[in-house]
Amino acid sequence: MKYPFIWLIQFYRKFISPLTPPTCRFYPTCSQYGLEAFEKHGAIKGFILTTIRILKCHPFHPGGFDPVPEKWPSKKN
């Protein structure tokens, strides 16, 4: 189930990303983050983590080092 998402990210990295200037404000890049999220957490959780990361990508967010969490984020009580 996770492989179609991984293939989409790889397609983006190979054919679309080279056409745009490098502007990522995060490390690892959003596409690398997505690949790692799908590999570590599977399709559903990987999709959620990647979507949250992409939504943070805007000029008002400072960016910086933002790795994929090793464990699924738990609720903080």
PQR file of N, CA, C, O and H, with PARSE charges and radii, in Angstrom:
ATOM      1  N   MET A   1       0.822  -1.202   0.000 -0.4000 1.5000
ATOM      2  CA  MET A   1       0.000   0.000   0.000 -0.0000 2.0000
ATOM      3  C   MET A   1       0.862   1.261   0.000  0.5500 1.7000
ATOM      4  O   MET A   1       0.470   2.280  -0.568 -0.5500 1.4000
ATOM      5  N   LYS A   2       2.032   1.197   0.633 -0.4000 1.5000
ATOM      6  CA  LYS A   2       2.873   2.386   0.709 -0.0000 2.0000
ATOM      7  C   LYS A   2       3.628   2.648  -0.593  0.5500 1.7000
ATOM      8  O   LYS A   2       4.060   3.774  -0.840 -0.5500 1.4000
ATOM      9  H   LYS A   2       2.350   0.369   1.095  0.4000 1.0000
ATOM     10  N   TYR A   3       3.788   1.623  -1.425 -0.4000 1.5000
ATOM     11  CA  TYR A   3       4.629   1.775  -2.610 -0.0000 2.0000
ATOM     12  C   TYR A   3       4.098   2.762  -3.653  0.5500 1.7000
ATOM     13  O   TYR A   3       4.909   3.451  -4.273 -0.5500 1.4000
ATOM     14  H   TYR A   3       3.436   0.708  -1.224  0.4000 1.0000
ATOM     15  N   PRO A   4       2.792   2.870  -3.882 -0.5600 1.5000
ATOM     16  CA  PRO A   4       2.342   3.917  -4.818  0.2800 2.0000
ATOM     17  C   PRO A   4       2.737   5.326  -4.366  0.5500 1.7000
ATOM     18  O   PRO A   4       3.064   6.176  -5.193 -0.5500 1.4000
ATOM     19  N   PHE A   5       2.706   5.568  -3.053 -0.4000 1.5000
ATOM     20  CA  PHE A   5       3.112   6.881  -2.535 -0.0000 2.0000
ATOM     21  C   PHE A   5       4.616   7.090  -2.733  0.5500 1.7000
ATOM     22  O   PHE A   5       5.056   8.176  -3.110 -0.5500 1.4000
ATOM     23  H   PHE A   5       2.440   4.877  -2.381  0.4000 1.0000
ATOM     24  N   ILE A   6       5.385   6.053  -2.478 -0.4000 1.5000
ATOM     25  CA  ILE A   6       6.837   6.146  -2.663 -0.0000 2.0000
ATOM     26  C   ILE A   6       7.159   6.393  -4.128  0.5500 1.7000
ATOM     27  O   ILE A   6       8.030   7.203  -4.444 -0.5500 1.4000
ATOM     28  H   ILE A   6       5.027   5.170  -2.171  0.4000 1.0000
ATOM     29  N   TRP A   7       6.464   5.700  -5.027 -0.4000 1.5000
ATOM     30  CA  TRP A   7       6.694   5.915  -6.460 -0.0000 2.0000
ATOM     31  C   TRP A   7       6.330   7.338  -6.876  0.5500 1.7000
ATOM     32  O   TRP A   7       7.021   7.936  -7.701 -0.5500 1.4000
ATOM     33  H   TRP A   7       5.757   5.041  -4.770  0.4000 1.0000
ATOM     34  N   LEU A   8       5.255   7.885  -6.315 -0.4000 1.5000
ATOM     35  CA  LEU A   8       4.884   9.273  -6.627 -0.0000 2.0000
ATOM     36  C   LEU A   8       5.975  10.247  -6.183  0.5500 1.7000
ATOM     37  O   LEU A   8       6.321  11.173  -6.916 -0.5500 1.4000
ATOM     38  H   LEU A   8       4.694   7.400  -5.645  0.4000 1.0000
ATOM     39  N   ILE A   9       6.509  10.038  -4.996 -0.4000 1.5000
ATOM     40  CA  ILE A   9       7.578  10.914  -4.503 -0.0000 2.0000
ATOM     41  C   ILE A   9       8.816  10.780  -5.375  0.5500 1.7000
ATOM     42  O   ILE A   9       9.458  11.779  -5.701 -0.5500 1.4000
ATOM     43  H   ILE A   9       6.228   9.285  -4.401  0.4000 1.0000
ATOM     44  N   GLN A  10       9.157   9.550  -5.755 -0.4000 1.5000
ATOM     45  CA  GLN A  10      10.326   9.350  -6.619 -0.0000 2.0000
ATOM     46  C   GLN A  10      10.112   9.981  -7.993  0.5500 1.7000
ATOM     47  O   GLN A  10      11.044  10.543  -8.567 -0.5500 1.4000
ATOM     48  H   GLN A  10       8.636   8.739  -5.490  0.4000 1.0000
ATOM     49  N   PHE A  11       8.892   9.893  -8.523 -0.4000 1.5000
ATOM     50  CA  PHE A  11       8.577  10.549  -9.792 -0.0000 2.0000
ATOM     51  C   PHE A  11       8.760  12.060  -9.661  0.5500 1.7000
ATOM     52  O   PHE A  11       9.361  12.699 -10.525 -0.5500 1.4000
ATOM     53  H   PHE A  11       8.135   9.436  -8.057  0.4000 1.0000
ATOM     54  N   TYR A  12       8.234  12.624  -8.572 -0.4000 1.5000
ATOM     55  CA  TYR A  12       8.383  14.058  -8.319 -0.0000 2.0000
ATOM     56  C   TYR A  12       9.859  14.443  -8.261  0.5500 1.7000
ATOM     57  O   TYR A  12      10.270  15.422  -8.883 -0.5500 1.4000
ATOM     58  H   TYR A  12       7.745  12.105  -7.870  0.4000 1.0000
ATOM     59  N   ARG A  13      10.653  13.681  -7.522 -0.4000 1.5000
ATOM     60  CA  ARG A  13      12.078  14.000  -7.354 -0.0000 2.0000
ATOM     61  C   ARG A  13      12.844  13.908  -8.670  0.5500 1.7000
ATOM     62  O   ARG A  13      13.776  14.677  -8.900 -0.5500 1.4000
ATOM     63  H   ARG A  13      10.320  12.886  -7.017  0.4000 1.0000
ATOM     64  N   LYS A  14      12.457  12.974  -9.532 -0.4000 1.5000
ATOM     65  CA  LYS A  14      13.197  12.765 -10.773 -0.0000 2.0000
ATOM     66  C   LYS A  14      12.766  13.714 -11.890  0.5500 1.7000
ATOM     67  O   LYS A  14      13.610  14.188 -12.650 -0.5500 1.4000
ATOM     68  H   LYS A  14      11.699  12.349  -9.345  0.4000 1.0000
ATOM     69  N   PHE A  15      11.472  13.998 -12.002 -0.4000 1.5000
ATOM     70  CA  PHE A  15      10.986  14.735 -13.161 -0.0000 2.0000
ATOM     71  C   PHE A  15      10.476  16.149 -12.872  0.5500 1.7000
ATOM     72  O   PHE A  15      10.569  17.011 -13.746 -0.5500 1.4000
ATOM     73  H   PHE A  15      10.787  13.612 -11.385  0.4000 1.0000
ATOM     74  N   ILE A  16       9.952  16.410 -11.700 -0.4000 1.5000
ATOM     75  CA  ILE A  16       9.366  17.723 -11.417 -0.0000 2.0000
ATOM     76  C   ILE A  16      10.321  18.608 -10.634  0.5500 1.7000
ATOM     77  O   ILE A  16      10.508  19.776 -10.973 -0.5500 1.4000
ATOM     78  H   ILE A  16       9.876  15.710 -10.991  0.4000 1.0000
ATOM     79  N   SER A  17      10.922  18.062  -9.597 -0.4000 1.5000
ATOM     80  CA  SER A  17      11.818  18.844  -8.745 -0.0000 2.0000
ATOM     81  C   SER A  17      12.975  19.498  -9.505  0.5500 1.7000
ATOM     82  O   SER A  17      13.315  20.640  -9.197 -0.5500 1.4000
ATOM     83  H   SER A  17      10.771  17.113  -9.322  0.4000 1.0000
ATOM     84  N   PRO A  18      13.597  18.829 -10.485 -0.5600 1.5000
ATOM     85  CA  PRO A  18      14.694  19.489 -11.206  0.2800 2.0000
ATOM     86  C   PRO A  18      14.266  20.737 -11.991  0.5500 1.7000
ATOM     87  O   PRO A  18      15.111  21.550 -12.367 -0.5500 1.4000
ATOM     88  N   LEU A  19      12.980  20.889 -12.234 -0.4000 1.5000
ATOM     89  CA  LEU A  19      12.490  22.040 -12.988 -0.0000 2.0000
ATOM     90  C   LEU A  19      12.295  23.278 -12.120  0.5500 1.7000
ATOM     91  O   LEU A  19      12.068  24.371 -12.639 -0.5500 1.4000
ATOM     92  H   LEU A  19      12.294  20.229 -11.929  0.4000 1.0000
ATOM     93  N   THR A  20      12.381  23.114 -10.812 -0.4000 1.5000
ATOM     94  CA  THR A  20      12.174  24.237  -9.899 -0.0000 2.0000
ATOM     95  C   THR A  20      13.451  24.516  -9.112  0.5500 1.7000
ATOM     96  O   THR A  20      14.250  23.607  -8.886 -0.5500 1.4000
ATOM     97  H   THR A  20      12.565  22.226 -10.390  0.4000 1.0000
ATOM     98  N   PRO A  21      13.648  25.761  -8.696 -0.5600 1.5000
ATOM     99  CA  PRO A  21      14.852  26.062  -7.904  0.2800 2.0000
ATOM    100  C   PRO A  21      14.749  25.446  -6.510  0.5500 1.7000
ATOM    101  O   PRO A  21      13.647  25.278  -5.988 -0.5500 1.4000
ATOM    102  N   PRO A  22      15.883  25.110  -5.907 -0.5600 1.5000
ATOM    103  CA  PRO A  22      15.847  24.537  -4.555  0.2800 2.0000
ATOM    104  C   PRO A  22      15.442  25.595  -3.528  0.5500 1.7000
ATOM    105  O   PRO A  22      16.165  26.569  -3.318 -0.5500 1.4000
ATOM    106  N   THR A  23      14.303  25.406  -2.900 -0.4000 1.5000
ATOM    107  CA  THR A  23      13.798  26.392  -1.941 -0.0000 2.0000
ATOM    108  C   THR A  23      13.373  25.767  -0.621  0.5500 1.7000
ATOM    109  O   THR A  23      12.713  26.425   0.183 -0.5500 1.4000
ATOM    110  H   THR A  23      13.715  24.615  -3.070  0.4000 1.0000
ATOM    111  N   CYS A  24      13.732  24.522  -0.382 -0.4000 1.5000
ATOM    112  CA  CYS A  24      13.267  23.841   0.826 -0.0000 2.0000
ATOM    113  C   CYS A  24      13.874  24.487   2.062  0.5500 1.7000
ATOM    114  O   CYS A  24      15.080  24.727   2.122 -0.5500 1.4000
ATOM    115  H   CYS A  24      14.268  23.987  -1.036  0.4000 1.0000
ATOM    116  N   ARG A  25      13.032  24.764   3.041 -0.4000 1.5000
ATOM    117  CA  ARG A  25      13.483  25.399   4.278 -0.0000 2.0000
ATOM    118  C   ARG A  25      13.716  24.385   5.384  0.5500 1.7000
ATOM    119  O   ARG A  25      14.063  24.753   6.506 -0.5500 1.4000
ATOM    120  H   ARG A  25      12.052  24.569   2.992  0.4000 1.0000
ATOM    121  N   PHE A  26      13.528  23.119   5.073 -0.4000 1.5000
ATOM    122  CA  PHE A  26      13.698  22.059   6.065 -0.0000 2.0000
ATOM    123  C   PHE A  26      14.846  21.128   5.699  0.5500 1.7000
ATOM    124  O   PHE A  26      15.249  21.029   4.540 -0.5500 1.4000
ATOM    125  H   PHE A  26      13.246  22.821   4.161  0.4000 1.0000
ATOM    126  N   TYR A  27      15.358  20.451   6.717 -0.4000 1.5000
ATOM    127  CA  TYR A  27      16.270  19.340   6.497 -0.0000 2.0000
ATOM    128  C   TYR A  27      15.758  18.184   7.329  0.5500 1.7000
ATOM    129  O   TYR A  27      15.572  18.355   8.534 -0.5500 1.4000
ATOM    130  H   TYR A  27      15.030  20.532   7.658  0.4000 1.0000
ATOM    131  N   PRO A  28      15.527  17.043   6.765 -0.5600 1.5000
ATOM    132  CA  PRO A  28      15.642  16.672   5.360  0.2800 2.0000
ATOM    133  C   PRO A  28      14.555  17.346   4.523  0.5500 1.7000
ATOM    134  O   PRO A  28      13.566  17.846   5.059 -0.5500 1.4000
ATOM    135  N   THR A  29      14.750  17.353   3.214 -0.4000 1.5000
ATOM    136  CA  THR A  29      13.762  17.976   2.337 -0.0000 2.0000
ATOM    137  C   THR A  29      12.417  17.277   2.507  0.5500 1.7000
ATOM    138  O   THR A  29      12.348  16.168   3.036 -0.5500 1.4000
ATOM    139  H   THR A  29      15.553  16.947   2.779  0.4000 1.0000
ATOM    140  N   CYS A  30      11.364  17.927   2.061 -0.4000 1.5000
ATOM    141  CA  CYS A  30      10.027  17.349   2.217 -0.0000 2.0000
ATOM    142  C   CYS A  30       9.893  16.021   1.477  0.5500 1.7000
ATOM    143  O   CYS A  30       9.230  15.108   1.968 -0.5500 1.4000
ATOM    144  H   CYS A  30      11.420  18.828   1.631  0.4000 1.0000
ATOM    145  N   SER A  31      10.509  15.902   0.308 -0.4000 1.5000
ATOM    146  CA  SER A  31      10.413  14.632  -0.409 -0.0000 2.0000
ATOM    147  C   SER A  31      11.182  13.530   0.316  0.5500 1.7000
ATOM    148  O   SER A  31      10.709  12.396   0.382 -0.5500 1.4000
ATOM    149  H   SER A  31      11.047  16.644  -0.092  0.4000 1.0000
ATOM    150  N   GLN A  32      12.351  13.841   0.857 -0.4000 1.5000
ATOM    151  CA  GLN A  32      13.097  12.847   1.627 -0.0000 2.0000
ATOM    152  C   GLN A  32      12.338  12.484   2.904  0.5500 1.7000
ATOM    153  O   GLN A  32      12.297  11.319   3.299 -0.5500 1.4000
ATOM    154  H   GLN A  32      12.735  14.763   0.803  0.4000 1.0000
ATOM    155  N   TYR A  33      11.744  13.478   3.536 -0.4000 1.5000
ATOM    156  CA  TYR A  33      10.925  13.247   4.732 -0.0000 2.0000
ATOM    157  C   TYR A  33       9.780  12.296   4.392  0.5500 1.7000
ATOM    158  O   TYR A  33       9.503  11.360   5.142 -0.5500 1.4000
ATOM    159  H   TYR A  33      11.777  14.425   3.215  0.4000 1.0000
ATOM    160  N   GLY A  34       9.119  12.537   3.264 -0.4000 1.5000
ATOM    161  CA  GLY A  34       8.012  11.681   2.848 -0.0000 2.0000
ATOM    162  C   GLY A  34       8.448  10.243   2.635  0.5500 1.7000
ATOM    163  O   GLY A  34       7.778   9.313   3.083 -0.5500 1.4000
ATOM    164  H   GLY A  34       9.344  13.298   2.656  0.4000 1.0000
ATOM    165  N   LEU A  35       9.574  10.060   1.949 -0.4000 1.5000
ATOM    166  CA  LEU A  35      10.077   8.701   1.735 -0.0000 2.0000
ATOM    167  C   LEU A  35      10.355   8.005   3.062  0.5500 1.7000
ATOM    168  O   LEU A  35       9.979   6.848   3.252 -0.5500 1.4000
ATOM    169  H   LEU A  35      10.118  10.815   1.585  0.4000 1.0000
ATOM    170  N   GLU A  36      11.007   8.703   3.971 -0.4000 1.5000
ATOM    171  CA  GLU A  36      11.320   8.116   5.276 -0.0000 2.0000
ATOM    172  C   GLU A  36      10.048   7.827   6.076  0.5500 1.7000
ATOM    173  O   GLU A  36       9.953   6.795   6.739 -0.5500 1.4000
ATOM    174  H   GLU A  36      11.312   9.643   3.817  0.4000 1.0000
ATOM    175  N   ALA A  37       9.076   8.730   6.015 -0.4000 1.5000
ATOM    176  CA  ALA A  37       7.831   8.541   6.763 -0.0000 2.0000
ATOM    177  C   ALA A  37       7.076   7.310   6.265  0.5500 1.7000
ATOM    178  O   ALA A  37       6.566   6.532   7.071 -0.5500 1.4000
ATOM    179  H   ALA A  37       9.153   9.569   5.476  0.4000 1.0000
ATOM    180  N   PHE A  38       7.000   7.127   4.950 -0.4000 1.5000
ATOM    181  CA  PHE A  38       6.313   5.954   4.410 -0.0000 2.0000
ATOM    182  C   PHE A  38       7.069   4.672   4.732  0.5500 1.7000
ATOM    183  O   PHE A  38       6.450   3.648   5.022 -0.5500 1.4000
ATOM    184  H   PHE A  38       7.414   7.759   4.295  0.4000 1.0000
ATOM    185  N   GLU A  39       8.387   4.712   4.687 -0.4000 1.5000
ATOM    186  CA  GLU A  39       9.177   3.523   5.006 -0.0000 2.0000
ATOM    187  C   GLU A  39       9.043   3.139   6.481  0.5500 1.7000
ATOM    188  O   GLU A  39       8.900   1.959   6.799 -0.5500 1.4000
ATOM    189  H   GLU A  39       8.890   5.544   4.452  0.4000 1.0000
ATOM    190  N   LYS A  40       9.088   4.107   7.370 -0.4000 1.5000
ATOM    191  CA  LYS A  40       9.055   3.823   8.813 -0.0000 2.0000
ATOM    192  C   LYS A  40       7.660   3.538   9.348  0.5500 1.7000
ATOM    193  O   LYS A  40       7.493   2.698  10.232 -0.5500 1.4000
ATOM    194  H   LYS A  40       9.204   5.066   7.112  0.4000 1.0000
ATOM    195  N   HIS A  41       6.648   4.236   8.815 -0.4000 1.5000
ATOM    196  CA  HIS A  41       5.325   4.201   9.440 -0.0000 2.0000
ATOM    197  C   HIS A  41       4.215   3.637   8.557  0.5500 1.7000
ATOM    198  O   HIS A  41       3.072   3.548   9.008 -0.5500 1.4000
ATOM    199  H   HIS A  41       6.783   4.919   8.097  0.4000 1.0000
ATOM    200  N   GLY A  42       4.509   3.257   7.325 -0.4000 1.5000
ATOM    201  CA  GLY A  42       3.480   2.701   6.456 -0.0000 2.0000
ATOM    202  C   GLY A  42       2.673   3.774   5.743  0.5500 1.7000
ATOM    203  O   GLY A  42       2.965   4.966   5.843 -0.5500 1.4000
ATOM    204  H   GLY A  42       5.437   3.329   6.959  0.4000 1.0000
ATOM    205  N   ALA A  43       1.644   3.325   5.017 -0.4000 1.5000
ATOM    206  CA  ALA A  43       0.909   4.220   4.125 -0.0000 2.0000
ATOM    207  C   ALA A  43       0.091   5.282   4.853  0.5500 1.7000
ATOM    208  O   ALA A  43       0.190   6.464   4.526 -0.5500 1.4000
ATOM    209  H   ALA A  43       1.407   2.357   4.935  0.4000 1.0000
ATOM    210  N   ILE A  44      -0.704   4.885   5.821 -0.4000 1.5000
ATOM    211  CA  ILE A  44      -1.632   5.837   6.443 -0.0000 2.0000
ATOM    212  C   ILE A  44      -0.892   6.842   7.322  0.5500 1.7000
ATOM    213  O   ILE A  44      -1.053   8.051   7.157 -0.5500 1.4000
ATOM    214  H   ILE A  44      -0.784   3.924   6.087  0.4000 1.0000
ATOM    215  N   LYS A  45      -0.086   6.346   8.248 -0.4000 1.5000
ATOM    216  CA  LYS A  45       0.653   7.251   9.130 -0.0000 2.0000
ATOM    217  C   LYS A  45       1.690   8.048   8.349  0.5500 1.7000
ATOM    218  O   LYS A  45       1.919   9.220   8.647 -0.5500 1.4000
ATOM    219  H   LYS A  45       0.045   5.364   8.382  0.4000 1.0000
ATOM    220  N   GLY A  46       2.318   7.428   7.355 -0.4000 1.5000
ATOM    221  CA  GLY A  46       3.275   8.140   6.517 -0.0000 2.0000
ATOM    222  C   GLY A  46       2.612   9.273   5.753  0.5500 1.7000
ATOM    223  O   GLY A  46       3.178  10.358   5.616 -0.5500 1.4000
ATOM    224  H   GLY A  46       2.132   6.476   7.113  0.4000 1.0000
ATOM    225  N   PHE A  47       1.396   9.013   5.251 -0.4000 1.5000
ATOM    226  CA  PHE A  47       0.648  10.048   4.536 -0.0000 2.0000
ATOM    227  C   PHE A  47       0.312  11.207   5.464  0.5500 1.7000
ATOM    228  O   PHE A  47       0.439  12.370   5.081 -0.5500 1.4000
ATOM    229  H   PHE A  47       0.936   8.132   5.362  0.4000 1.0000
ATOM    230  N   ILE A  48      -0.114  10.897   6.675 -0.4000 1.5000
ATOM    231  CA  ILE A  48      -0.465  11.948   7.641 -0.0000 2.0000
ATOM    232  C   ILE A  48       0.763  12.784   7.990  0.5500 1.7000
ATOM    233  O   ILE A  48       0.702  14.014   7.970 -0.5500 1.4000
ATOM    234  H   ILE A  48      -0.218   9.953   6.987  0.4000 1.0000
ATOM    235  N   LEU A  49       1.878  12.125   8.309 -0.4000 1.5000
ATOM    236  CA  LEU A  49       3.102  12.855   8.657 -0.0000 2.0000
ATOM    237  C   LEU A  49       3.591  13.719   7.497  0.5500 1.7000
ATOM    238  O   LEU A  49       3.995  14.864   7.698 -0.5500 1.4000
ATOM    239  H   LEU A  49       1.928  11.126   8.325  0.4000 1.0000
ATOM    240  N   THR A  50       3.555  13.168   6.282 -0.4000 1.5000
ATOM    241  CA  THR A  50       4.014  13.916   5.110 -0.0000 2.0000
ATOM    242  C   THR A  50       3.107  15.106   4.830  0.5500 1.7000
ATOM    243  O   THR A  50       3.590  16.185   4.485 -0.5500 1.4000
ATOM    244  H   THR A  50       3.227  12.237   6.119  0.4000 1.0000
ATOM    245  N   THR A  51       1.804  14.921   4.976 -0.4000 1.5000
ATOM    246  CA  THR A  51       0.861  16.021   4.764 -0.0000 2.0000
ATOM    247  C   THR A  51       1.097  17.141   5.770  0.5500 1.7000
ATOM    248  O   THR A  51       1.106  18.316   5.405 -0.5500 1.4000
ATOM    249  H   THR A  51       1.412  14.045   5.257  0.4000 1.0000
ATOM    250  N   ILE A  52       1.287  16.778   7.038 -0.4000 1.5000
ATOM    251  CA  ILE A  52       1.563  17.795   8.062 -0.0000 2.0000
ATOM    252  C   ILE A  52       2.841  18.549   7.728  0.5500 1.7000
ATOM    253  O   ILE A  52       2.900  19.770   7.868 -0.5500 1.4000
ATOM    254  H   ILE A  52       1.280  15.824   7.335  0.4000 1.0000
ATOM    255  N   ARG A  53       3.855  17.830   7.291 -0.4000 1.5000
ATOM    256  CA  ARG A  53       5.136  18.465   6.945 -0.0000 2.0000
ATOM    257  C   ARG A  53       4.962  19.436   5.781  0.5500 1.7000
ATOM    258  O   ARG A  53       5.481  20.551   5.823 -0.5500 1.4000
ATOM    259  H   ARG A  53       3.807  16.837   7.177  0.4000 1.0000
ATOM    260  N   ILE A  54       4.240  19.025   4.745 -0.4000 1.5000
ATOM    261  CA  ILE A  54       4.033  19.898   3.580 -0.0000 2.0000
ATOM    262  C   ILE A  54       3.223  21.133   3.974  0.5500 1.7000
ATOM    263  O   ILE A  54       3.473  22.223   3.461 -0.5500 1.4000
ATOM    264  H   ILE A  54       3.818  18.119   4.710  0.4000 1.0000
ATOM    265  N   LEU A  55       2.260  20.975   4.877 -0.4000 1.5000
ATOM    266  CA  LEU A  55       1.479  22.130   5.331 -0.0000 2.0000
ATOM    267  C   LEU A  55       2.321  23.124   6.127  0.5500 1.7000
ATOM    268  O   LEU A  55       1.975  24.303   6.203 -0.5500 1.4000
ATOM    269  H   LEU A  55       2.058  20.089   5.294  0.4000 1.0000
ATOM    270  N   LYS A  56       3.420  22.665   6.719 -0.4000 1.5000
ATOM    271  CA  LYS A  56       4.324  23.569   7.447 -0.0000 2.0000
ATOM    272  C   LYS A  56       5.247  24.335   6.508  0.5500 1.7000
ATOM    273  O   LYS A  56       5.934  25.263   6.936 -0.5500 1.4000
ATOM    274  H   LYS A  56       3.701  21.707   6.657  0.4000 1.0000
ATOM    275  N   CYS A  57       5.269  23.960   5.244 -0.4000 1.5000
ATOM    276  CA  CYS A  57       6.197  24.573   4.294 -0.0000 2.0000
ATOM    277  C   CYS A  57       5.591  25.859   3.725  0.5500 1.7000
ATOM    278  O   CYS A  57       4.898  25.838   2.707 -0.5500 1.4000
ATOM    279  H   CYS A  57       4.712  23.206   4.896  0.4000 1.0000
ATOM    280  N   HIS A  58       5.863  26.960   4.393 -0.4000 1.5000
ATOM    281  CA  HIS A  58       5.402  28.271   3.943 -0.0000 2.0000
ATOM    282  C   HIS A  58       6.367  29.325   4.488  0.5500 1.7000
ATOM    283  O   HIS A  58       7.155  29.030   5.386 -0.5500 1.4000
ATOM    284  H   HIS A  58       6.425  26.977   5.220  0.4000 1.0000
ATOM    285  N   PRO A  59       6.314  30.544   3.959 -0.5600 1.5000
ATOM    286  CA  PRO A  59       7.295  31.563   4.346  0.2800 2.0000
ATOM    287  C   PRO A  59       7.258  31.975   5.815  0.5500 1.7000
ATOM    288  O   PRO A  59       8.229  32.552   6.304 -0.5500 1.4000
ATOM    289  N   PHE A  60       6.177  31.698   6.531 -0.4000 1.5000
ATOM    290  CA  PHE A  60       6.069  32.134   7.918 -0.0000 2.0000
ATOM    291  C   PHE A  60       6.581  31.094   8.914  0.5500 1.7000
ATOM    292  O   PHE A  60       6.632  31.360  10.115 -0.5500 1.4000
ATOM    293  H   PHE A  60       5.388  31.229   6.134  0.4000 1.0000
ATOM    294  N   HIS A  61       6.955  29.929   8.431 -0.4000 1.5000
ATOM    295  CA  HIS A  61       7.522  28.888   9.303 -0.0000 2.0000
ATOM    296  C   HIS A  61       9.044  28.964   9.198  0.5500 1.7000
ATOM    297  O   HIS A  61       9.576  29.067   8.093 -0.5500 1.4000
ATOM    298  H   HIS A  61       6.914  29.713   7.456  0.4000 1.0000
ATOM    299  N   PRO A  62       9.752  28.915  10.327 -0.5600 1.5000
ATOM    300  CA  PRO A  62      11.208  29.079  10.273  0.2800 2.0000
ATOM    301  C   PRO A  62      11.950  27.924   9.619  0.5500 1.7000
ATOM    302  O   PRO A  62      13.083  28.108   9.173 -0.5500 1.4000
ATOM    303  N   GLY A  63      11.350  26.740   9.548 -0.4000 1.5000
ATOM    304  CA  GLY A  63      12.037  25.597   8.951 -0.0000 2.0000
ATOM    305  C   GLY A  63      13.051  25.013   9.909  0.5500 1.7000
ATOM    306  O   GLY A  63      12.859  25.048  11.124 -0.5500 1.4000
ATOM    307  H   GLY A  63      10.429  26.591   9.910  0.4000 1.0000
ATOM    308  N   GLY A  64      14.136  24.472   9.363 -0.4000 1.5000
ATOM    309  CA  GLY A  64      15.188  23.896  10.188 -0.0000 2.0000
ATOM    310  C   GLY A  64      15.193  22.381  10.146  0.5500 1.7000
ATOM    311  O   GLY A  64      14.650  21.772   9.224 -0.5500 1.4000
ATOM    312  H   GLY A  64      14.293  24.443   8.376  0.4000 1.0000
ATOM    313  N   PHE A  65      15.807  21.782  11.146 -0.4000 1.5000
ATOM    314  CA  PHE A  65      15.935  20.328  11.225 -0.0000 2.0000
ATOM    315  C   PHE A  65      14.635  19.734  11.752  0.5500 1.7000
ATOM    316  O   PHE A  65      14.205  20.059  12.859 -0.5500 1.4000
ATOM    317  H   PHE A  65      16.248  22.276  11.895  0.4000 1.0000
ATOM    318  N   ASP A  66      14.011  18.866  10.966 -0.4000 1.5000
ATOM    319  CA  ASP A  66      12.719  18.280  11.321 -0.0000 2.0000
ATOM    320  C   ASP A  66      12.690  16.830  10.845  0.5500 1.7000
ATOM    321  O   ASP A  66      12.120  16.538   9.794 -0.5500 1.4000
ATOM    322  H   ASP A  66      14.360  18.602  10.067  0.4000 1.0000
ATOM    323  N   PRO A  67      13.301  15.913  11.611 -0.5600 1.5000
ATOM    324  CA  PRO A  67      13.350  14.515  11.173  0.2800 2.0000
ATOM    325  C   PRO A  67      12.017  13.797  11.373  0.5500 1.7000
ATOM    326  O   PRO A  67      11.154  14.256  12.122 -0.5500 1.4000
ATOM    327  N   VAL A  68      11.868  12.674  10.695 -0.4000 1.5000
ATOM    328  CA  VAL A  68      10.699  11.818  10.883 -0.0000 2.0000
ATOM    329  C   VAL A  68      10.798  11.193  12.274  0.5500 1.7000
ATOM    330  O   VAL A  68      11.851  10.672  12.639 -0.5500 1.4000
ATOM    331  H   VAL A  68      12.568  12.301  10.086  0.4000 1.0000
ATOM    332  N   PRO A  69       9.714  11.238  13.057 -0.5600 1.5000
ATOM    333  CA  PRO A  69       9.785  10.624  14.389  0.2800 2.0000
ATOM    334  C   PRO A  69       9.980   9.110  14.288  0.5500 1.7000
ATOM    335  O   PRO A  69       9.428   8.463  13.397 -0.5500 1.4000
ATOM    336  N   GLU A  70      10.765   8.558  15.202 -0.4000 1.5000
ATOM    337  CA  GLU A  70      10.998   7.112  15.216 -0.0000 2.0000
ATOM    338  C   GLU A  70       9.726   6.358  15.580  0.5500 1.7000
ATOM    339  O   GLU A  70       9.440   5.305  15.009 -0.5500 1.4000
ATOM    340  H   GLU A  70      11.213   9.084  15.925  0.4000 1.0000
ATOM    341  N   LYS A  71       8.963   6.893  16.528 -0.4000 1.5000
ATOM    342  CA  LYS A  71       7.699   6.288  16.937 -0.0000 2.0000
ATOM    343  C   LYS A  71       6.575   7.240  16.581  0.5500 1.7000
ATOM    344  O   LYS A  71       6.774   8.451  16.484 -0.5500 1.4000
ATOM    345  H   LYS A  71       9.196   7.748  16.992  0.4000 1.0000
ATOM    346  N   TRP A  72       5.389   6.676  16.386 -0.4000 1.5000
ATOM    347  CA  TRP A  72       4.220   7.495  16.086 -0.0000 2.0000
ATOM    348  C   TRP A  72       3.994   8.460  17.246  0.5500 1.7000
ATOM    349  O   TRP A  72       3.998   8.034  18.401 -0.5500 1.4000
ATOM    350  H   TRP A  72       5.228   5.692  16.465  0.4000 1.0000
ATOM    351  N   PRO A  73       3.794   9.764  16.966 -0.5600 1.5000
ATOM    352  CA  PRO A  73       3.591  10.737  18.052  0.2800 2.0000
ATOM    353  C   PRO A  73       2.399  10.344  18.923  0.5500 1.7000
ATOM    354  O   PRO A  73       1.307  10.083  18.419 -0.5500 1.4000
ATOM    355  N   SER A  74       2.622  10.308  20.224 -0.4000 1.5000
ATOM    356  CA  SER A  74       1.545   9.941  21.149 -0.0000 2.0000
ATOM    357  C   SER A  74       0.853  11.193  21.667  0.5500 1.7000
ATOM    358  O   SER A  74       1.389  12.299  21.591 -0.5500 1.4000
ATOM    359  H   SER A  74       3.509  10.520  20.634  0.4000 1.0000
ATOM    360  N   LYS A  75      -0.348  10.993  22.195 -0.4000 1.5000
ATOM    361  CA  LYS A  75      -1.087  12.111  22.780 -0.0000 2.0000
ATOM    362  C   LYS A  75      -0.396  12.540  24.058  0.5500 1.7000
ATOM    363  O   LYS A  75       0.051  11.704  24.843 -0.5500 1.4000
ATOM    364  H   LYS A  75      -0.783  10.094  22.257  0.4000 1.0000
ATOM    365  N   LYS A  76      -0.311  13.833  24.262 -0.4000 1.5000
ATOM    366  CA  LYS A  76       0.274  14.364  25.488 -0.0000 2.0000
ATOM    367  C   LYS A  76      -0.861  14.765  26.413  0.5500 1.7000
ATOM    368  O   LYS A  76      -1.654  15.648  26.085 -0.5500 1.4000
ATOM    369  H   LYS A  76      -0.674  14.512  23.625  0.4000 1.0000
ATOM    370  N   ASN A  77      -0.940  14.125  27.560 -0.4000 1.5000
ATOM    371  CA  ASN A  77      -2.023  14.409  28.516 -0.0000 2.0000
ATOM    372  C   ASN A  77      -1.587  15.404  29.539  0.5500 1.7000
ATOM    373  O   ASN A  77      -2.366  15.763  30.422 -0.5500 1.4000
ATOM    374  H   ASN A  77      -0.296  13.408  27.827  0.4000 1.0000
TER
END
